[in-house]
Amino acid sequence: MKWFATLKSELNKITFYRSLKFRISLLIVLTGLISCSVMRFGILQSYFNRAVEVRVGDVQNQMKVLADHLLTYNYLQEFEYRRQLTSHQWSSNIRLHLS
């Protein structure tokens, strides 16, 4: 605490910190820093939100194209056939091993 008292007494000796010019300059600098921080935060948040929306839109478009492709070429019906065939082969392999 002694260093704080010493610092305070030294600052009181300097008259520049008491002047109106210094106080106005400090007020302008603080106002600028605060407004820059707020603007930076707002711009970054807006940019991040927009970037996420664009990526979600891209993925949705790709999924629509993929779904259209799957429906056009009947991949889902072929998958069901393959699944049934695989299930049948699996069950026949079990029967062979059990016998």
C-alpha positions, 0 to 999 in steps of 0.5 A: 500500500505504501507504493500506492500512496507514493504513486498518488502523491507523485501524480498529484505533483504533475499538473498535466493530469488535472488539466481540462485538455487532458480530461477531454483527450482522455474522454475522446480516446475512451469513447473511440475505444469503446465504440471500436470495440462495440463495432468490432463485436457487432461486425464479427457476430454479423459475419459469423452468423452470415457465414453459418447461414451460407454454409447451411444453405450450401449443405441443404442444396447439396443434400437436395441434389443428392436426394434428387439423384438417389430418387432419379436412379432408384438407388433406394430400391436397389439398396432395399434389394441388397439389404434383403440379399445380404440379410438372406446370405447372413442367415444362410451362413448362420444356418451353415455354421449351426449345422 
